[in-house]
Amino acid sequence: MGPQPFMSASIELPARAVSGIILIVAAVLAVFAGGIAFGCFVIIGAVAGLREWHRLVNDGKLAPQMFITAISLMTAVALFLASSNLGLALAVISAGAVCTLVWSSSRSQSPVWHAVGTIYLGIPAIALVMLRGAADGAYLLLGILLAVWSADTGALFGGRFIGGPKLVPKLSPNKTWAGFICGTFAAGLVEALFVGLLGGSAIIGLSFGIAIALFGHAGDLFESWVKRRFQAKDSGGLIPGHGGVLDRIDSLLFVAPVCAFLVFLTGLNPFQGASP
């Protein structure tokens, strides 16, 4: 990757705050809009993430593989919105990964890494649309987002004000055990409070929030490992003060499939029986 754009601290902090607020408002509006509007919001974010993924793998240059993966992702989400057929949507994502693998192999361009991008962004995109379609899906998804944001914020403040031993210094030298613990408890408490106020089970909400934080941390570390693997500081520079899209959604990419599994396969829904 080429050199990352420099931004002074005096400019970075206000830019980070403004862009963060805009992203939060857009996400909340999309969640409550639901349906096609939410599906389009997910597709836009996922395709932007795909662009950054392929650029990471392709030494900072636009990769033609993106067009295959983007088409497969958009088709999968659209088919799921139209039919709620999970098997069909996953088949399209799998086909996109295989096509990307074959295309990249013929060009000798990191075939496995390019193909993984289809899975990495595609399955979470479908999971998010699934969660929005669940009972009380808007509140369920909003709670998930609140927990992810709380985990990130708690980890940031815990790391800065407590510090201490590093979590995984070889992958991410700025992450600490204090940040990990603060972020995990922050997500659990925020989710429990949110669910309890809306009439759901605060205990299940607490467990749900802690699970979200743990898998969110894993997603964050995974992206850090990928960036280190390809010698990049940020996944991109699309979001002022935040870096790339992948830098903002890395936690959610691991969290969304896990939450879909908990809700649809184990029945663990903190809003079960509630009337938000």
Backbone as CSV, one residue per row, in Angstrom:
resi,resn,N_x,N_y,N_z,CA_x,CA_y,CA_z,C_x,C_y,C_z
1,MET,0.841,-1.200,0.000,0.000,0.000,0.000,0.872,1.244,0.000
2,GLY,0.363,2.308,-0.607,1.088,3.559,-0.619,0.973,4.252,0.711
3,PRO,1.606,5.369,0.900,1.569,6.100,2.147,0.166,6.579,2.468
4,GLN,-0.173,6.537,3.747,-1.494,6.952,4.192,-1.553,8.474,4.324
5,PRO,-2.706,9.084,4.024,-2.819,10.535,4.137,-2.666,10.991,5.575
6,PHE,-1.929,12.090,5.747,-1.688,12.617,7.083,-2.780,13.613,7.453
7,MET,-3.225,13.508,8.705,-4.205,14.468,9.191,-3.815,14.852,10.616
8,SER,-3.621,16.137,10.885,-3.212,16.575,12.207,-4.308,16.306,13.217
9,ALA,-3.904,16.207,14.499,-4.858,15.887,15.559,-5.951,16.945,15.674
10,SER,-5.586,18.232,15.448,-6.567,19.306,15.567,-7.668,19.199,14.524
11,ILE,-7.340,18.591,13.380,-8.333,18.398,12.326,-9.005,17.041,12.463
12,GLU,-8.226,16.039,12.890,-8.733,14.665,12.925,-9.888,14.493,13.905
13,LEU,-9.774,15.062,15.113,-10.801,14.846,16.124,-12.160,15.419,15.717
14,PRO,-12.234,16.688,15.258,-13.533,17.194,14.803,-14.063,16.413,13.602
15,ALA,-13.170,16.069,12.684,-13.606,15.299,11.509,-14.147,13.944,11.929
16,ARG,-13.486,13.313,12.891,-13.926,12.007,13.395,-15.310,12.114,14.032
17,ALA,-15.513,13.191,14.821,-16.803,13.368,15.498,-17.931,13.601,14.494
18,VAL,-17.697,14.500,13.541,-18.743,14.830,12.571,-19.091,13.626,11.700
19,SER,-18.073,12.967,11.158,-18.349,11.820,10.299,-18.985,10.684,11.089
20,GLY,-18.580,10.537,12.365,-19.185,9.507,13.207,-20.664,9.761,13.429
21,ILE,-21.030,11.006,13.697,-22.438,11.351,13.909,-23.253,11.105,12.644
22,ILE,-22.696,11.498,11.511,-23.401,11.290,10.239,-23.639,9.807,9.985
23,LEU,-22.630,8.986,10.243,-22.772,7.540,10.032,-23.803,6.932,10.971
24,ILE,-23.802,7.374,12.227,-24.757,6.845,13.203,-26.184,7.205,12.808
25,VAL,-26.395,8.464,12.445,-27.743,8.902,12.044,-28.209,8.126,10.810
26,ALA,-27.323,7.977,9.825,-27.677,7.243,8.610,-28.028,5.796,8.928
27,ALA,-27.247,5.166,9.805,-27.495,3.773,10.164,-28.832,3.612,10.879
28,VAL,-29.122,4.502,11.827,-30.378,4.415,12.585,-31.580,4.640,11.668
29,LEU,-31.497,5.624,10.798,-32.587,5.883,9.860,-32.819,4.687,8.947
30,ALA,-31.737,4.075,8.473,-31.861,2.912,7.592,-32.482,1.735,8.330
31,VAL,-32.083,1.539,9.579,-32.634,0.432,10.370,-34.137,0.581,10.534
32,PHE,-34.606,1.776,10.862,-36.040,1.958,11.074,-36.811,2.026,9.761
33,ALA,-36.146,2.380,8.680,-36.813,2.347,7.373,-37.085,0.910,6.964
34,GLY,-36.114,0.024,7.191,-36.287,-1.390,6.874,-36.436,-1.652,5.388
35,GLY,-36.819,-2.889,5.053,-37.122,-3.266,3.682,-36.027,-2.969,2.682
36,ILE,-36.432,-2.482,1.519,-35.492,-2.202,0.430,-34.510,-1.103,0.820
37,ALA,-34.988,-0.095,1.560,-34.096,1.000,1.972,-32.946,0.479,2.820
38,PHE,-33.264,-0.398,3.764,-32.208,-0.965,4.603,-31.305,-1.877,3.780
39,GLY,-31.893,-2.662,2.888,-31.103,-3.528,2.024,-30.122,-2.736,1.181
40,CYS,-30.571,-1.602,0.636,-29.680,-0.752,-0.165,-28.562,-0.163,0.693
41,PHE,-28.890,0.214,1.917,-27.879,0.752,2.835,-26.806,-0.298,3.116
42,VAL,-27.238,-1.532,3.357,-26.299,-2.627,3.608,-25.428,-2.882,2.380
43,ILE,-26.049,-2.895,1.219,-25.303,-3.142,-0.021,-24.249,-2.069,-0.249
44,ILE,-24.619,-0.810,-0.042,-23.663,0.293,-0.248,-22.455,0.131,0.673
45,GLY,-22.716,-0.141,1.956,-21.621,-0.321,2.907,-20.765,-1.522,2.575
46,ALA,-21.421,-2.633,2.187,-20.680,-3.860,1.891,-19.833,-3.704,0.632
47,VAL,-20.382,-3.067,-0.389,-19.615,-2.875,-1.629,-18.433,-1.930,-1.385
48,ALA,-18.640,-0.902,-0.574,-17.521,-0.016,-0.221,-16.439,-0.802,0.523
49,GLY,-16.879,-1.715,1.402,-15.917,-2.563,2.105,-15.197,-3.510,1.161
50,LEU,-15.915,-4.055,0.177,-15.300,-4.935,-0.816,-14.210,-4.202,-1.594
51,ARG,-14.512,-2.975,-1.961,-13.522,-2.182,-2.701,-12.226,-2.074,-1.900
52,GLU,-12.349,-1.809,-0.604,-11.161,-1.672,0.230,-10.458,-3.009,0.430
53,TRP,-11.230,-4.077,0.582,-10.635,-5.404,0.751,-9.761,-5.765,-0.453
54,HIS,-10.317,-5.617,-1.650,-9.560,-5.979,-2.846,-8.359,-5.061,-3.067
55,ARG,-8.485,-3.802,-2.686,-7.342,-2.890,-2.783,-6.234,-3.306,-1.812
56,LEU,-6.616,-3.751,-0.607,-5.620,-4.242,0.336,-4.836,-5.412,-0.260
57,VAL,-5.585,-6.347,-0.822,-4.975,-7.548,-1.387,-4.167,-7.234,-2.638
58,ASN,-4.588,-6.184,-3.355,-3.979,-5.857,-4.643,-2.980,-4.716,-4.545
59,ASP,-2.320,-4.591,-3.391,-1.260,-3.597,-3.192,-1.743,-2.166,-3.421
60,GLY,-2.953,-1.882,-2.960,-3.464,-0.519,-3.011,-4.083,-0.105,-4.328
61,LYS,-4.142,-1.022,-5.282,-4.707,-0.693,-6.598,-6.088,-1.319,-6.753
62,LEU,-6.946,-0.640,-7.523,-8.276,-1.153,-7.786,-8.175,-2.518,-8.459
63,ALA,-8.930,-3.496,-7.959,-8.855,-4.850,-8.482,-10.127,-5.191,-9.258
64,PRO,-10.006,-5.759,-10.449,-11.199,-6.116,-11.227,-12.044,-7.192,-10.548
65,GLN,-11.445,-7.939,-9.620,-12.210,-8.959,-8.898,-13.397,-8.359,-8.155
66,MET,-13.274,-7.079,-7.815,-14.343,-6.417,-7.076,-15.677,-6.492,-7.811
67,PHE,-15.652,-6.431,-9.132,-16.901,-6.425,-9.887,-17.627,-7.759,-9.763
68,ILE,-16.874,-8.853,-9.703,-17.491,-10.167,-9.515,-18.089,-10.263,-8.121
69,THR,-17.309,-9.904,-7.116,-17.788,-10.043,-5.743,-18.944,-9.084,-5.458
70,ALA,-18.868,-7.866,-5.992,-19.940,-6.889,-5.765,-21.251,-7.356,-6.396
71,ILE,-21.170,-7.891,-7.613,-22.388,-8.371,-8.284,-22.990,-9.542,-7.522
72,SER,-22.147,-10.465,-7.056,-22.672,-11.614,-6.313,-23.299,-11.171,-4.996
73,LEU,-22.672,-10.203,-4.317,-23.222,-9.716,-3.045,-24.560,-9.004,-3.259
74,MET,-24.609,-8.111,-4.239,-25.863,-7.382,-4.503,-26.981,-8.336,-4.907
75,THR,-26.639,-9.332,-5.724,-27.641,-10.295,-6.158,-28.150,-11.117,-4.986
76,ALA,-27.243,-11.544,-4.115,-27.623,-12.359,-2.962,-28.556,-11.597,-2.030
77,VAL,-28.210,-10.351,-1.731,-29.060,-9.547,-0.835,-30.425,-9.289,-1.475
78,ALA,-30.421,-8.963,-2.768,-31.685,-8.699,-3.467,-32.570,-9.947,-3.491
79,LEU,-31.981,-11.101,-3.748,-32.757,-12.343,-3.762,-33.324,-12.668,-2.387
80,PHE,-32.530,-12.421,-1.357,-33.031,-12.695,-0.006,-34.171,-11.736,0.362
81,LEU,-34.031,-10.475,-0.017,-35.112,-9.516,0.244,-36.395,-9.920,-0.465
82,ALA,-36.243,-10.475,-1.672,-37.415,-10.835,-2.468,-38.037,-12.165,-2.050
83,SER,-37.208,-13.102,-1.581,-37.718,-14.455,-1.349,-37.510,-14.997,0.055
84,SER,-36.643,-14.357,0.849,-36.264,-14.857,2.180,-35.657,-16.254,2.108
85,ASN,-35.093,-16.599,0.952,-34.494,-17.912,0.748,-33.003,-17.833,1.088
86,LEU,-32.660,-18.265,2.299,-31.277,-18.167,2.761,-30.361,-19.062,1.939
87,GLY,-30.820,-20.259,1.631,-29.994,-21.183,0.861,-29.610,-20.620,-0.490
88,LEU,-30.566,-19.988,-1.160,-30.293,-19.392,-2.464,-29.293,-18.247,-2.344
89,ALA,-29.471,-17.400,-1.327,-28.555,-16.270,-1.136,-27.139,-16.754,-0.856
90,LEU,-27.000,-17.775,-0.015,-25.671,-18.308,0.290,-25.052,-18.987,-0.926
91,ALA,-25.891,-19.615,-1.758,-25.388,-20.247,-2.982,-24.810,-19.203,-3.924
92,VAL,-25.462,-18.048,-4.016,-24.960,-16.971,-4.874,-23.631,-16.440,-4.347
93,ILE,-23.530,-16.269,-3.026,-22.272,-15.812,-2.432,-21.166,-16.838,-2.690
94,SER,-21.489,-18.119,-2.531,-20.496,-19.172,-2.773,-20.052,-19.187,-4.235
95,ALA,-21.009,-19.013,-5.142,-20.675,-18.973,-6.566,-19.768,-17.784,-6.874
96,GLY,-20.052,-16.646,-6.245,-19.204,-15.472,-6.430,-17.789,-15.716,-5.945
97,ALA,-17.665,-16.422,-4.800,-16.333,-16.727,-4.266,-15.567,-17.651,-5.212
98,VAL,-16.263,-18.656,-5.759,-15.616,-19.592,-6.674,-15.178,-18.874,-7.951
99,CYS,-16.055,-18.053,-8.510,-15.702,-17.303,-9.725,-14.512,-16.382,-9.480
100,THR,-14.507,-15.742,-8.319,-13.389,-14.858,-7.973,-12.103,-15.649,-7.837
101,LEU,-12.192,-16.827,-7.243,-11.022,-17.689,-7.083,-10.453,-18.091,-8.443
102,VAL,-11.331,-18.496,-9.355,-10.897,-18.925,-10.684,-10.297,-17.755,-11.454
103,TRP,-10.989,-16.604,-11.406,-10.507,-15.412,-12.117,-9.129,-14.997,-11.599
104,SER,-8.975,-14.980,-10.272,-7.705,-14.549,-9.681,-6.598,-15.546,-9.962
105,SER,-6.935,-16.840,-9.988,-5.930,-17.863,-10.268,-5.374,-17.714,-11.672
106,SER,-6.251,-17.359,-12.620,-5.807,-17.202,-14.000,-4.891,-15.997,-14.167
107,ARG,-4.969,-15.049,-13.216,-4.144,-13.844,-13.287,-3.003,-13.869,-12.266
108,SER,-2.931,-14.976,-11.489,-1.897,-15.132,-10.455,-1.937,-13.982,-9.454
109,GLN,-3.144,-13.639,-9.001,-3.316,-12.510,-8.074,-3.999,-12.956,-6.784
110,SER,-3.246,-13.473,-5.826,-3.756,-13.827,-4.494,-5.169,-14.398,-4.558
111,PRO,-5.387,-15.501,-5.242,-6.742,-15.988,-5.481,-7.558,-16.241,-4.216
112,VAL,-6.935,-16.853,-3.207,-7.683,-17.172,-1.986,-8.117,-15.906,-1.265
113,TRP,-7.210,-14.939,-1.161,-7.539,-13.697,-0.453,-8.667,-12.942,-1.155
114,HIS,-8.630,-12.868,-2.462,-9.704,-12.188,-3.185,-11.033,-12.923,-2.988
115,ALA,-10.999,-14.251,-3.035,-12.230,-15.031,-2.874,-12.797,-14.893,-1.467
116,VAL,-11.920,-14.824,-0.474,-12.370,-14.684,0.914,-13.178,-13.398,1.107
117,GLY,-12.837,-12.355,0.360,-13.574,-11.097,0.478,-15.055,-11.263,0.214
118,THR,-15.411,-12.145,-0.710,-16.823,-12.388,-1.014,-17.548,-12.925,0.207
119,ILE,-16.910,-13.860,0.907,-17.502,-14.460,2.109,-17.495,-13.458,3.265
120,TYR,-16.369,-12.778,3.417,-16.153,-11.854,4.534,-17.201,-10.744,4.570
121,LEU,-17.565,-10.221,3.403,-18.568,-9.154,3.339,-19.956,-9.688,3.021
122,GLY,-20.042,-10.775,2.260,-21.344,-11.257,1.797,-22.202,-11.864,2.881
123,ILE,-21.629,-12.752,3.683,-22.425,-13.408,4.727,-22.921,-12.400,5.770
124,PRO,-22.088,-11.486,6.270,-22.618,-10.476,7.202,-23.720,-9.617,6.587
125,ALA,-23.614,-9.284,5.295,-24.660,-8.482,4.647,-25.997,-9.208,4.693
126,ILE,-25.983,-10.490,4.367,-27.218,-11.283,4.426,-27.708,-11.391,5.862
127,ALA,-26.788,-11.588,6.812,-27.169,-11.709,8.219,-27.857,-10.445,8.728
128,LEU,-27.356,-9.283,8.323,-27.972,-8.027,8.756,-29.407,-7.901,8.239
129,VAL,-29.620,-8.275,6.969,-30.973,-8.215,6.403,-31.882,-9.225,7.101
130,MET,-31.350,-10.391,7.427,-32.116,-11.393,8.175,-32.553,-10.846,9.533
131,LEU,-31.623,-10.252,10.253,-31.912,-9.725,11.585,-32.960,-8.624,11.529
132,ARG,-32.887,-7.779,10.495,-33.891,-6.714,10.368,-35.277,-7.290,10.125
133,GLY,-35.343,-8.471,9.508,-36.622,-9.101,9.228,-37.175,-9.930,10.370
134,ALA,-36.420,-10.041,11.469,-36.894,-10.806,12.627,-37.991,-10.050,13.363
135,ALA,-38.651,-10.726,14.287,-39.635,-10.056,15.133,-38.934,-8.955,15.926
136,ASP,-39.530,-7.765,15.933,-38.907,-6.603,16.575,-37.503,-6.364,16.022
137,GLY,-37.360,-6.609,14.701,-36.050,-6.546,14.079,-35.385,-5.193,14.169
138,ALA,-36.151,-4.112,14.096,-35.540,-2.779,14.166,-34.884,-2.559,15.522
139,TYR,-35.580,-2.959,16.593,-35.028,-2.773,17.936,-33.900,-3.763,18.204
140,LEU,-34.041,-4.974,17.699,-32.981,-5.972,17.836,-31.699,-5.474,17.183
141,LEU,-31.821,-4.970,15.962,-30.644,-4.511,15.223,-30.067,-3.240,15.832
142,LEU,-30.933,-2.344,16.295,-30.441,-1.130,16.939,-29.663,-1.481,18.204
143,GLY,-30.165,-2.455,18.961,-29.445,-2.897,20.154,-28.079,-3.463,19.815
144,ILE,-27.999,-4.222,18.723,-26.722,-4.780,18.285,-25.746,-3.659,17.939
145,LEU,-26.228,-2.669,17.201,-25.368,-1.540,16.826,-24.906,-0.772,18.064
146,LEU,-25.816,-0.558,19.010,-25.452,0.147,20.237,-24.376,-0.619,21.001
147,ALA,-24.509,-1.943,21.047,-23.521,-2.760,21.756,-22.164,-2.694,21.059
148,VAL,-22.167,-2.757,19.727,-20.909,-2.673,18.971,-20.251,-1.320,19.203
149,TRP,-21.033,-0.252,19.097,-20.482,1.092,19.310,-19.978,1.259,20.740
150,SER,-20.705,0.710,21.707,-20.298,0.814,23.112,-19.004,0.051,23.364
151,ALA,-18.873,-1.129,22.732,-17.646,-1.909,22.887,-16.449,-1.148,22.328
152,ASP,-16.630,-0.535,21.165,-15.541,0.238,20.555,-15.167,1.438,21.428
153,THR,-16.207,2.145,21.911,-15.956,3.338,22.734,-15.334,2.967,24.068
154,GLY,-15.871,1.919,24.708,-15.317,1.467,25.982,-13.873,1.021,25.854
155,ALA,-13.571,0.326,24.753,-12.200,-0.119,24.526,-11.265,1.063,24.305
156,LEU,-11.746,2.083,23.584,-10.932,3.268,23.317,-10.584,3.992,24.617
157,PHE,-11.607,4.235,25.447,-11.376,4.972,26.688,-10.598,4.139,27.696
158,GLY,-10.892,2.839,27.761,-10.156,1.985,28.681,-8.680,1.929,28.329
159,GLY,-8.407,1.845,27.025,-7.020,1.802,26.587,-6.285,3.102,26.849
160,ARG,-6.975,4.227,26.641,-6.307,5.524,26.783,-6.123,5.934,28.239
161,PHE,-7.138,5.689,29.091,-7.096,6.211,30.457,-6.594,5.203,31.482
162,ILE,-6.621,3.919,31.138,-6.113,2.897,32.058,-4.804,2.321,31.527
163,GLY,-4.805,2.024,30.240,-3.583,1.504,29.633,-3.264,0.106,30.127
164,GLY,-1.985,-0.134,30.390,-1.582,-1.434,30.894,-1.122,-2.378,29.797
165,PRO,-1.095,-3.679,30.106,-0.574,-4.670,29.155,-1.325,-4.656,27.830
166,LYS,-0.584,-4.919,26.770,-1.181,-4.960,25.440,-1.945,-6.272,25.243
167,LEU,-3.026,-6.187,24.459,-3.859,-7.361,24.209,-3.148,-8.337,23.264
168,VAL,-2.888,-7.895,22.057,-2.134,-8.704,21.078,-1.187,-7.743,20.361
169,PRO,-0.061,-7.433,20.970,0.818,-6.379,20.424,1.312,-6.644,19.007
170,LYS,1.445,-7.903,18.619,1.930,-8.194,17.273,0.906,-7.844,16.200
171,LEU,-0.373,-7.849,16.582,-1.428,-7.529,15.623,-1.854,-6.079,15.708
172,SER,-2.055,-5.601,16.933,-2.546,-4.236,17.118,-1.899,-3.650,18.370
173,PRO,-0.826,-2.884,18.223,-0.071,-2.394,19.378,-0.839,-1.425,20.264
174,ASN,-1.954,-0.874,19.807,-2.704,0.099,20.607,-3.784,-0.532,21.482
175,LYS,-4.113,-1.784,21.252,-5.182,-2.431,22.013,-4.630,-3.022,23.309
176,THR,-5.351,-2.783,24.412,-4.914,-3.249,25.720,-5.959,-4.168,26.346
177,TRP,-5.523,-4.899,27.369,-6.466,-5.747,28.110,-7.497,-4.880,28.835
178,ALA,-7.070,-3.714,29.308,-8.014,-2.810,29.977,-9.109,-2.376,29.002
179,GLY,-8.717,-2.044,27.774,-9.694,-1.666,26.764,-10.616,-2.812,26.423
180,PHE,-10.063,-4.014,26.327,-10.858,-5.209,26.035,-11.927,-5.425,27.109
181,ILE,-11.531,-5.337,28.367,-12.466,-5.571,29.472,-13.499,-4.457,29.552
182,CYS,-13.043,-3.199,29.450,-13.979,-2.065,29.515,-14.980,-2.126,28.365
183,GLY,-14.504,-2.436,27.161,-15.393,-2.528,26.015,-16.411,-3.640,26.160
184,THR,-15.987,-4.771,26.701,-16.886,-5.912,26.870,-17.995,-5.592,27.868
185,PHE,-17.629,-5.031,29.013,-18.638,-4.702,30.014,-19.532,-3.550,29.557
186,ALA,-18.967,-2.592,28.830,-19.776,-1.478,28.322,-20.856,-1.997,27.381
187,ALA,-20.493,-2.904,26.479,-21.471,-3.466,25.546,-22.551,-4.241,26.287
188,GLY,-22.142,-5.039,27.274,-23.119,-5.811,28.039,-24.094,-4.926,28.794
189,LEU,-23.574,-3.889,29.450,-24.437,-3.004,30.243,-25.376,-2.185,29.355
190,VAL,-24.860,-1.666,28.248,-25.692,-0.867,27.345,-26.799,-1.725,26.736
191,GLU,-26.449,-2.941,26.305,-27.462,-3.827,25.732,-28.514,-4.213,26.776
192,ALA,-28.075,-4.509,28.002,-29.012,-4.863,29.068,-29.955,-3.706,29.370
193,LEU,-29.421,-2.501,29.452,-30.236,-1.322,29.731,-31.222,-1.067,28.603
194,PHE,-30.754,-1.138,27.365,-31.609,-0.892,26.206,-32.744,-1.911,26.136
195,VAL,-32.406,-3.176,26.298,-33.415,-4.238,26.227,-34.391,-4.124,27.389
196,GLY,-33.855,-3.882,28.596,-34.724,-3.772,29.769,-35.708,-2.619,29.663
197,LEU,-35.267,-1.462,29.163,-36.148,-0.307,29.016,-37.285,-0.559,28.023
198,LEU,-37.041,-1.448,27.054,-38.051,-1.742,26.041,-38.868,-2.991,26.363
199,GLY,-38.721,-3.494,27.593,-39.574,-4.589,28.046,-39.046,-5.979,27.796
200,GLY,-37.796,-6.088,27.342,-37.213,-7.404,27.119,-36.483,-7.901,28.354
201,SER,-35.766,-9.006,28.198,-35.017,-9.595,29.301,-33.652,-8.940,29.419
202,ALA,-33.452,-8.208,30.512,-32.171,-7.536,30.721,-31.044,-8.551,30.898
203,ILE,-31.349,-9.707,31.504,-30.323,-10.729,31.707,-29.854,-11.283,30.363
204,ILE,-30.823,-11.603,29.495,-30.453,-12.079,28.164,-29.743,-10.957,27.401
205,GLY,-30.213,-9.726,27.600,-29.569,-8.587,26.956,-28.118,-8.455,27.376
206,LEU,-27.838,-8.669,28.665,-26.467,-8.601,29.165,-25.602,-9.667,28.499
207,SER,-26.127,-10.901,28.450,-25.388,-11.995,27.808,-25.178,-11.718,26.324
208,PHE,-26.224,-11.208,25.696,-26.174,-10.879,24.270,-25.108,-9.814,24.012
209,GLY,-25.110,-8.782,24.865,-24.146,-7.694,24.699,-22.715,-8.150,24.894
210,ILE,-22.483,-9.012,25.865,-21.126,-9.523,26.093,-20.671,-10.361,24.902
211,ALA,-21.582,-11.201,24.382,-21.237,-12.004,23.193,-20.907,-11.098,22.008
212,ILE,-21.701,-10.046,21.846,-21.454,-9.088,20.761,-20.063,-8.469,20.905
213,ALA,-19.721,-8.076,22.128,-18.417,-7.453,22.353,-17.278,-8.425,22.055
214,LEU,-17.402,-9.658,22.504,-16.326,-10.633,22.315,-16.080,-10.908,20.832
215,PHE,-17.156,-11.111,20.085,-16.983,-11.367,18.658,-16.607,-10.085,17.910
216,GLY,-17.046,-8.941,18.433,-16.626,-7.672,17.843,-15.128,-7.462,17.990
217,HIS,-14.597,-7.780,19.180,-13.146,-7.690,19.384,-12.419,-8.623,18.408
218,ALA,-12.974,-9.825,18.218,-12.355,-10.785,17.300,-12.337,-10.234,15.872
219,GLY,-13.443,-9.606,15.472,-13.506,-9.014,14.136,-12.508,-7.889,13.962
220,ASP,-12.350,-7.093,15.003,-11.393,-5.989,14.966,-9.968,-6.522,14.840
221,LEU,-9.651,-7.558,15.606,-8.317,-8.140,15.550,-8.049,-8.825,14.216
222,PHE,-9.089,-9.437,13.649,-8.916,-10.082,12.351,-8.538,-9.049,11.288
223,GLU,-9.251,-7.915,11.289,-8.930,-6.893,10.286,-7.537,-6.327,10.528
224,SER,-7.158,-6.181,11.803,-5.811,-5.709,12.112,-4.766,-6.679,11.567
225,TRP,-5.040,-7.977,11.696,-4.115,-8.986,11.176,-3.996,-8.897,9.654
226,VAL,-5.148,-8.705,8.987,-5.133,-8.601,7.529,-4.346,-7.369,7.091
227,LYS,-4.577,-6.241,7.757,-3.844,-5.017,7.401,-2.344,-5.188,7.634
228,ARG,-1.985,-5.840,8.723,-0.568,-6.082,8.974,0.000,-7.037,7.930
229,ARG,-0.818,-8.021,7.542,-0.371,-8.986,6.519,-0.037,-8.280,5.208
230,PHE,-0.817,-7.234,4.888,-0.601,-6.515,3.635,0.045,-5.154,3.850
231,GLN,0.599,-4.943,5.055,1.398,-3.756,5.379,0.630,-2.455,5.126
232,ALA,-0.577,-2.387,5.676,-1.405,-1.183,5.551,-1.781,-0.677,6.939
233,LYS,-1.765,0.639,7.117,-2.173,1.225,8.399,-3.684,1.269,8.513
234,ASP,-4.364,1.726,7.463,-5.823,1.779,7.413,-6.289,1.039,6.167
235,SER,-7.562,0.620,6.196,-8.102,-0.058,5.017,-8.381,0.926,3.886
236,GLY,-8.475,2.210,4.214,-8.741,3.238,3.216,-8.841,4.592,3.891
237,GLY,-9.320,5.585,3.154,-9.440,6.928,3.713,-10.774,7.565,3.394
238,LEU,-11.796,6.720,3.177,-13.097,7.232,2.743,-13.822,8.024,3.823
239,ILE,-13.620,7.648,5.094,-14.339,8.291,6.195,-13.372,9.197,6.959
240,PRO,-13.552,10.512,6.907,-12.635,11.437,7.583,-12.490,11.135,9.071
241,GLY,-11.259,11.021,9.502,-10.982,10.784,10.913,-11.101,9.344,11.353
242,HIS,-11.631,8.485,10.505,-11.860,7.087,10.877,-11.061,6.110,10.025
243,GLY,-10.600,6.538,8.866,-9.934,5.610,7.965,-10.906,5.103,6.922
244,GLY,-10.891,3.797,6.710,-11.746,3.208,5.695,-13.039,2.653,6.245
245,VAL,-13.887,2.192,5.342,-15.154,1.583,5.738,-14.906,0.321,6.554
246,LEU,-13.953,-0.502,6.109,-13.650,-1.732,6.854,-13.193,-1.440,8.278
247,ASP,-12.512,-0.314,8.467,-12.073,0.063,9.807,-13.253,0.378,10.718
248,ARG,-14.395,0.714,10.147,-15.590,1.033,10.926,-16.515,-0.159,11.106
249,ILE,-16.503,-1.092,10.175,-17.475,-2.190,10.254,-16.816,-3.529,10.552
250,ASP,-15.497,-3.532,10.846,-14.817,-4.804,11.065,-15.449,-5.619,12.200
251,SER,-15.852,-4.954,13.289,-16.498,-5.666,14.395,-17.844,-6.236,13.964
252,LEU,-18.621,-5.435,13.262,-19.961,-5.840,12.851,-19.921,-7.026,11.892
253,LEU,-18.856,-7.140,11.110,-18.757,-8.232,10.148,-18.675,-9.588,10.837
254,PHE,-18.133,-9.634,12.040,-18.121,-10.876,12.817,-19.388,-10.993,13.658
255,VAL,-19.889,-9.868,14.155,-21.031,-9.876,15.068,-22.328,-10.285,14.373
256,ALA,-22.577,-9.755,13.165,-23.863,-9.992,12.498,-24.161,-11.474,12.282
257,PRO,-23.233,-12.276,11.721,-23.545,-13.703,11.559,-23.761,-14.425,12.885
258,VAL,-22.993,-14.054,13.917,-23.149,-14.688,15.227,-24.522,-14.376,15.818
259,CYS,-24.945,-13.117,15.719,-26.265,-12.737,16.241,-27.383,-13.420,15.462
260,ALA,-27.217,-13.540,14.147,-28.221,-14.248,13.351,-28.308,-15.703,13.790
261,PHE,-27.167,-16.322,14.060,-27.146,-17.698,14.558,-27.884,-17.795,15.895
262,LEU,-27.578,-16.875,16.815,-28.216,-16.913,18.137,-29.726,-16.719,18.042
263,VAL,-30.149,-15.791,17.199,-31.579,-15.462,17.106,-32.359,-16.548,16.380
264,PHE,-31.844,-17.020,15.246,-32.633,-17.905,14.395,-32.405,-19.396,14.652
265,LEU,-31.242,-19.754,15.177,-30.969,-21.175,15.390,-31.043,-21.593,16.852
266,THR,-30.779,-20.694,17.779,-30.886,-21.042,19.197,-32.080,-20.378,19.866
267,GLY,-32.705,-19.415,19.189,-33.864,-18.735,19.765,-33.510,-17.729,20.836
268,LEU,-32.231,-17.367,20.962,-31.812,-16.399,21.964,-32.044,-14.989,21.464
269,ASN,-33.231,-14.474,21.741,-33.606,-13.122,21.327,-33.962,-12.324,22.559
270,PRO,-33.188,-11.278,22.891,-33.471,-10.525,24.127,-34.822,-9.840,24.121
271,PHE,-35.444,-9.684,22.937,-36.756,-9.038,22.865,-37.903,-10.052,22.800
272,GLN,-37.603,-11.338,23.012,-38.635,-12.357,22.962,-39.708,-12.051,24.001
273,GLY,-40.932,-11.910,23.546,-42.045,-11.637,24.455,-42.188,-10.189,24.852
274,ALA,-41.287,-9.340,24.379,-41.374,-7.921,24.702,-42.274,-7.204,23.699
275,SER,-42.698,-6.011,24.061,-43.517,-5.195,23.171,-42.933,-3.805,23.092
276,PRO,-41.825,-3.653,22.369,-41.172,-2.336,22.284,-42.094,-1.296,21.668
